[in-house]
Every structure is written in structure tokens, then in C-alpha cells.
Amino acid sequence: MDDASTSVRENVRMIPLMVKQRSTASRRTSIRRQPAKTPKATDWKLRRADGLQILEAPALARLTWLTHGFSTRRGGESQMPASGAGKAAGAQKSAGSILNLGFTDWDIRERVVANREKFFSAMGAGSTHNKRRGDEMRVVVLKQIHSDVVHVIRDRKKDASAVAPTGDALIAREPGVLLVVQIADCVPVLLADTKNKAVAAIHSGWRGTLARIAEKTLGQMRMEFGTDPTNVVAAIGPAIGRCCYEVGSEVAQQFEAKFPEAREWFEGPYDKLAAGESDPNWLPWLTMRPPGHAPPPLRVHLDLIAANRAILAHAGVPARQISSAGFCTACRGDLFFSYRRERITGRLVAAIGIR
């Protein structure tokens, strides 16, 4: 067994975080910001492995035939630019030691490759660990496009020249394959069919959520593997929470058109935005405000985690088998990257595979 499998698991220790409240005048709405849900000590856990901290879902950790994990920003070889690191609330003061797993413009490719090797080894898929045993896992990383495209991975054989599949979800029943999606605010969803031993990794931003990519992934698993949603365990990883995800009328209107229960996922003047009443300046001469002093457009806060949970439940996954990490990536800059908060930032990954 590798370091990842023998390392000590510890309960997540929450660090209090003060979120700066924007002024009412600047927002023009009375949205009450709720702090991100704090997991109980018996919920999701951080597993230490080779200097990394990997978040695990208990329901998936109990399945001995698979490996899974959600990366954090701690450890690694990358050096975050000061402009990005300075914006991360609670981020480590050290300029180094961050685990960026995406090939971003600001990072050095060799460092990202080293970071990936370190993380994938912790997942039991790194070449350093497995070449000695001759059972190296194939790592499949998507080229993500905010779509509802699902790819079936059938071949364990690794082809170094293979082009990364374009889409936002991967499914497999082949042992020795690690499915990987990248995130920096969007919702990562990992699925495991406990009866047929099949798995899936899903990247669901607001566009993917709108397209019900989680439900379509389950449908593809049913077609390919005979998956019954009642046998599926779902883990929703760290993502931007309702407390920090502000959107405008274009998003509210599209969700209103697609989901009867959409109102439940929004906080703020949702009815006005869904009805197209998003511009407070429709008759500016009545406001008697000088140029440049008009009120900003109305905004609402969207809970993508709740939306994906509802989509999974609607698709047939029992509610008790759907768990969420409860972390907001924008709030917890000490643990996660957040594009919405930092702009210049790294990438996290969610990974799942069959041993």
C-alpha cells in the first residue's frame, strides 16, 4: 500500500472566517449573506498524504473497491503570484507550497506536472508508485467547455498521445482508470454505482447545471452499465456557495424557464429578475440622478450545490445517499482556489477511479 492508503485520517478542523459585508448602498438589495455550511466533525474528512491534504466523502471512502478525493491548495510546487494570493481570504502567507493542478498561464508547466504526479500518486494512480508494481492507472483529464457532454472511458491502456476528451463528465466501469475534473468554483460531483461498480466524475457550472449534466450522466450510466440510481452514492465537493455566488437576470431567467423549483435556489429579488425586471434605470430621467450615479443592475445569489442536489434526487438518487462537503471555495481561501474571488488562481481537481 502507498502513503495515501496508510496515512492517518483526521477530522476537518474548521477555521473561523470573517466575510466582509458589502454596504447596502452598493448592492441596492437586502440580501442577507449566510456563511457557508460548516461540516460536522463526523462528516467529510481531510486525509494527509505526502504533505497534501485531500478531502474525502465518507460514503465513498467506505467503498473499498474505489479511490477518490478532492484536492486542496496546500502542498505542491507552485508559486502563486502576489496579485492572486493577496485576494484569497485566509490564504497561506507563504508564496510557495500550493498545489495548482491546472495548466494556467501564470504557472510553470513542470511544476504543474510535478503537482499532478504527487496528487495522482496519493490517489494510487501515480507512475512513481505504480511502475514498480506494473499496474499504473490511466488518468483521464477532460478539456472542459461548460457543456452536458458525457464521455465513456472503456480502455485502461494509457496512450500518451491521446487528446483529452472535450466535455464535462466522465464515466467508467473499467478498473485501473482514474477520472478527473478540474474546478475553481464550479460544482464537482462524484458518483459510484455500488451494485455494478461503475463511477463518474462531473464538472457542473451554472451552464452545466442548467443542462442537468448530473442527470444526463446518470442516464448514460444506465445505458452503458445498467445503473439504477437507487444504487448510486453521490458526493458533491467544494464549490462556490450561495453566500458568494452573485448572478444577474440572464441566469435567473434561464433557471426559471427550466426548473419549477428554481426559486428555492436563489436569494434576493429573484421574482423581478426572472420576470425581466433587472434594470433599475429603465426611465433614468425620473430618478433625477446625475450621470454616473445610477443604481447598479439587480443581482441575486444562486446556490448551485442545492440545485445539483435536487437534480440528482429528481433523477432517482435517494436523498440520504447524496452528501455535500459544505465548503464554499470563495469563503475558504485557506483551503481552496476560487476564480470568482481571486481571478488569478490555481485549479483544484476531483478524482474517482476503480482500483
C-alpha positions in Angstrom: 0.0 0.0 0.0 1.2 3.6 -0.7 1.4 6.6 1.6 -2.1 7.6 0.7 -3.6 4.4 1.9 -1.7 4.2 5.1 -1.8 7.8 6.2 -3.8 8.9 9.2 -7.3 10.3 8.5 -8.3 13.3 10.6 -11.5 15.2 11.1 -11.7 18.5 9.3 -10.8 21.3 11.6 -12.7 24.4 10.7 -11.0 27.8 10.9 -13.3 30.7 11.6 -13.5 33.1 8.7 -14.9 36.6 8.7 -16.5 37.5 5.4 -16.6 41.2 4.7 -20.1 42.5 4.3 -20.6 44.9 1.3 -22.6 48.0 2.0 -26.3 48.1 1.4 -25.9 51.2 -0.8 -23.5 49.4 -3.1 -25.8 46.4 -3.5 -29.3 48.1 -3.6 -30.8 44.9 -2.3 -31.3 43.4 1.2 -29.6 40.1 0.6 -28.6 38.5 3.9 -25.4 36.7 3.4 -25.3 33.3 5.0 -22.0 31.7 6.0 -21.1 28.5 4.2 -22.3 25.4 5.9 -19.8 24.0 8.4 -19.5 20.2 8.2 -19.8 18.3 11.5 -16.8 16.6 12.9 -18.3 13.2 11.7 -18.7 14.4 8.1 -16.1 14.8 5.4 -12.5 14.3 6.4 -9.1 15.5 5.3 -6.6 12.8 4.6 -2.9 13.6 4.8 -0.7 12.1 2.2 2.9 13.1 1.3 2.4 16.7 2.5 -1.0 17.0 0.8 -4.5 17.3 2.4 -7.1 15.5 0.4 -10.8 15.9 1.2 -12.8 12.7 1.2 -16.5 11.8 1.3 -17.3 9.2 4.0 -19.8 7.4 1.8 -17.3 6.9 -1.0 -14.4 6.2 1.4 -16.3 3.1 2.7 -16.3 1.6 -0.8 -13.0 -0.4 -0.8 -13.1 -1.0 -4.5 -12.6 2.6 -5.5 -10.3 5.5 -4.8 -11.4 9.1 -4.7 -10.5 12.6 -3.4 -11.0 16.3 -3.8 -7.7 18.3 -3.8 -7.0 21.4 -1.6 -4.5 24.2 -2.3 -2.0 23.0 0.4 1.3 21.5 -0.6 2.8 21.2 -4.1 5.4 23.1 -6.0 3.6 26.1 -7.4 4.3 29.8 -6.5 1.1 31.9 -6.5 1.5 35.4 -8.0 1.1 38.1 -5.3 -1.9 39.6 -7.1 -3.7 36.3 -6.8 -2.5 35.2 -3.4 -3.3 38.5 -1.8 -7.0 38.3 -2.7 -7.6 34.9 -1.1 -9.3 35.3 2.2 -7.4 33.3 4.8 -4.8 32.1 2.2 -1.4 31.0 3.4 1.0 33.8 3.8 3.7 31.8 2.1 4.1 32.5 -1.6 5.0 28.8 -2.2 3.7 25.4 -1.3 0.4 25.5 -3.2 -1.0 22.6 -5.2 -2.1 24.0 -8.5 -3.3 21.2 -10.7 -4.2 23.2 -13.8 -2.1 24.4 -16.7 -2.7 28.1 -16.1 -0.9 31.0 -17.8 0.8 32.1 -14.6 2.3 28.7 -13.5 5.3 26.8 -14.9 4.3 23.6 -16.7 6.9 21.5 -15.0 5.6 22.5 -11.6 2.0 21.5 -12.5 3.2 18.2 -13.8 5.0 17.6 -10.5 1.9 18.6 -8.6 -0.2 16.2 -10.6 2.2 13.4 -10.1 2.1 14.0 -6.4 -1.7 14.1 -6.2 -2.3 11.2 -8.5 0.2 9.1 -6.5 -1.8 9.9 -3.4 -4.8 8.5 -5.3 -2.9 5.3 -6.2 -2.5 6.4 -9.8 0.9 8.0 -9.9 3.6 6.4 -12.1 6.2 6.7 -9.4 4.3 4.5 -7.1 2.8 2.0 -9.5 5.5 1.4 -12.1 7.3 -0.8 -9.5 4.1 -3.0 -9.4 3.3 -2.8 -13.1 -0.2 -1.6 -12.6 -0.1 2.1 -13.4 -3.6 3.6 -13.6 -4.7 5.6 -16.6 -5.5 9.2 -15.6 -8.2 10.8 -17.8 -8.5 14.6 -17.5 -11.2 16.5 -19.5 -10.9 19.6 -21.7 -13.9 21.3 -20.1 -16.3 23.5 -22.0 -19.3 24.0 -19.6 -21.4 21.6 -21.6 -23.6 18.5 -21.0 -21.3 16.2 -22.9 -20.5 12.9 -21.2 -17.7 10.6 -22.2 -17.4 6.8 -21.6 -13.9 5.6 -20.8 -13.6 2.0 -21.8 -9.8 1.3 -22.2 -7.4 1.2 -19.4 -4.4 1.2 -21.7 -2.7 4.6 -21.5 -2.0 6.4 -24.7 0.4 9.3 -24.1 -0.5 10.9 -27.5 -4.3 10.7 -26.9 -6.1 14.1 -27.0 -8.0 14.9 -23.8 -11.7 14.4 -24.4 -13.8 17.6 -24.7 -16.8 17.7 -22.4 -17.7 17.9 -18.7 -18.4 14.4 -17.4 -16.6 11.0 -17.5 -18.0 7.6 -16.7 -16.2 4.2 -16.5 -16.5 0.7 -15.2 -13.0 -0.3 -16.2 -10.6 -1.0 -13.3 -7.4 1.0 -13.4 -8.9 4.2 -14.7 -8.9 7.5 -12.7 -11.5 10.0 -13.8 -10.6 13.7 -13.2 -12.4 17.0 -13.4 -10.9 20.4 -12.7 -12.6 23.1 -10.6 -12.1 26.6 -9.2 -15.7 27.4 -8.1 -17.9 25.2 -10.2 -19.6 22.1 -8.6 -17.7 18.8 -8.7 -19.9 15.7 -8.4 -18.5 12.2 -8.0 -20.9 9.2 -8.5 -20.4 5.5 -7.6 -22.8 2.7 -8.6 -22.4 0.4 -5.7 -24.0 -2.6 -7.4 -22.3 -2.5 -10.9 -19.1 -0.9 -9.6 -19.2 2.0 -12.1 -18.1 5.6 -11.4 -18.5 9.1 -12.7 -16.8 12.5 -12.4 -18.8 15.6 -13.3 -18.0 19.3 -13.7 -21.1 21.4 -13.3 -21.0 25.1 -13.6 -24.2 27.2 -13.9 -24.5 26.2 -17.6 -23.9 22.5 -16.9 -26.4 22.7 -14.0 -28.9 24.4 -16.3 -28.4 21.5 -18.8 -28.9 18.9 -16.0 -25.5 17.3 -16.7 -25.6 15.3 -13.4 -29.0 13.7 -14.5 -27.7 13.1 -18.0 -24.6 11.4 -16.6 -26.8 9.1 -14.6 -28.8 8.4 -17.8 -25.6 7.5 -19.7 -24.5 5.2 -16.8 -27.9 3.4 -17.1 -27.4 2.9 -20.8 -23.8 1.7 -20.6 -23.7 -0.2 -17.3 -27.3 -0.8 -16.3 -27.0 1.6 -13.4 -30.1 2.0 -11.2 -30.0 5.5 -9.5 -31.2 3.9 -6.2 -27.8 2.1 -6.0 -25.8 5.3 -6.6 -23.8 7.2 -3.9 -23.2 10.9 -4.8 -20.6 13.2 -3.3 -20.8 17.0 -4.1 -17.4 18.6 -3.4 -16.3 22.1 -2.5 -17.8 24.8 -4.7 -18.8 28.4 -4.5 -21.7 28.8 -2.1 -24.9 30.8 -2.3 -23.2 33.2 0.1 -20.7 34.3 -2.6 -22.2 33.4 -6.0 -23.9 36.5 -7.4 -25.6 36.3 -10.8 -27.8 38.5 -12.9 -31.1 38.4 -14.7 -29.8 36.3 -17.6 -29.1 33.4 -15.3 -32.2 33.8 -13.2 -34.4 33.8 -16.3 -32.9 30.7 -17.7 -33.3 28.8 -14.5 -36.9 30.0 -14.1 -37.6 28.6 -17.6 -36.0 25.2 -16.9 -36.8 24.4 -13.2 -40.2 24.7 -11.5 -38.4 24.8 -8.1 -35.7 27.3 -9.2 -36.9 30.0 -6.7 -35.7 27.8 -3.8 -32.1 28.1 -5.1 -31.9 31.9 -5.2 -31.7 34.6 -2.6 -32.6 38.2 -3.4 -35.0 39.8 -5.8 -35.5 36.7 -7.8 -39.0 37.3 -9.0 -38.1 40.6 -10.5 -35.1 39.2 -12.3 -36.9 36.1 -13.5 -39.6 38.4 -14.9 -37.0 40.5 -16.7 -37.2 43.5 -14.4 -33.5 43.7 -13.9 -32.8 47.3 -14.9 -33.5 50.0 -12.1 -32.6 52.6 -14.7 -35.4 51.9 -17.2 -36.5 55.6 -17.0 -33.4 57.5 -15.8 -34.9 61.0 -16.1 -37.3 60.1 -13.3 -34.6 59.3 -10.8 -33.1 62.8 -11.2 -29.6 61.3 -10.7 -26.6 62.8 -12.4 -24.6 60.7 -15.0 -22.5 58.0 -13.3 -24.7 57.8 -10.2 -27.4 55.4 -11.4 -28.1 52.4 -9.2 -26.5 49.1 -10.4 -28.5 46.3 -12.0 -30.3 44.0 -9.6 -28.4 40.8 -8.6 -29.3 37.6 -6.8 -27.3 34.8 -5.2 -27.5 31.3 -6.7 -27.0 28.0 -4.7 -25.5 25.7 -7.4 -24.9 23.0 -4.7 -28.6 22.8 -3.8 -29.5 22.8 -7.5 -27.3 19.8 -8.2 -28.5 18.0 -5.1 -32.1 18.5 -6.3 -31.2 17.4 -9.9 -29.7 14.2 -8.5 -32.7 13.5 -6.3 -35.0 14.1 -9.2 -33.0 11.6 -11.3 -33.7 8.9 -8.7 -30.7 9.0 -6.3 -32.1 8.7 -2.7 -31.6 11.9 -0.7 -29.8 10.0 2.1 -27.2 8.9 -0.5 -26.3 12.4 -1.6 -23.7 14.2 0.5 -22.1 17.6 0.2 -18.8 18.8 1.6 -20.4 22.1 2.8 -17.4 24.2 1.9 -17.6 27.5 -0.1 -14.5 27.8 -2.2 -14.7 31.6 -2.2 -15.0 31.8 1.6 -12.3 29.2 2.4 -9.3 30.7 0.6 -7.1 28.9 3.1 -8.2 25.5 1.6 -9.4 26.1 -1.9 -8.8 28.1 -5.1 -11.6 30.4 -6.2 -11.7 32.1 -9.6 -14.6 34.3 -8.6 -12.7 35.7 -5.7 -9.1 35.7 -7.0 -9.3 35.7 -10.8 -5.6 34.8 -11.0 -5.7 31.4 -9.2 -5.0 27.7 -9.4 -7.2 24.7 -10.2 -8.4 22.0 -7.9 -9.5 18.6 -9.1 -12.0 15.9 -8.1 -11.0 12.4 -8.9 -12.5 8.9 -8.7 -11.5 5.6 -10.0 -11.8 1.8 -9.7 -8.8 0.1 -8.1 
